[in-house]
């Protein structure tokens, strides 16, 4: 029963996170701009280095 509740909660949170304005960040609500530092990030910036 706990697994069912956990999965249901995750689904609700994912759906709620998708209901945000496109020009604002979902967590902070701050306005997005082309000058934001995160605009230049790609997938390889989020992967931890191997061998550490």
PyMOL commands that set and color helices and strands:
alter all, ss='L'
color gray80, all
select helices_A, chain A and resi 2-17+37-40+43-46
alter helices_A, ss='H'
color red, helices_A
deselect
rebuild
show_as cartoon
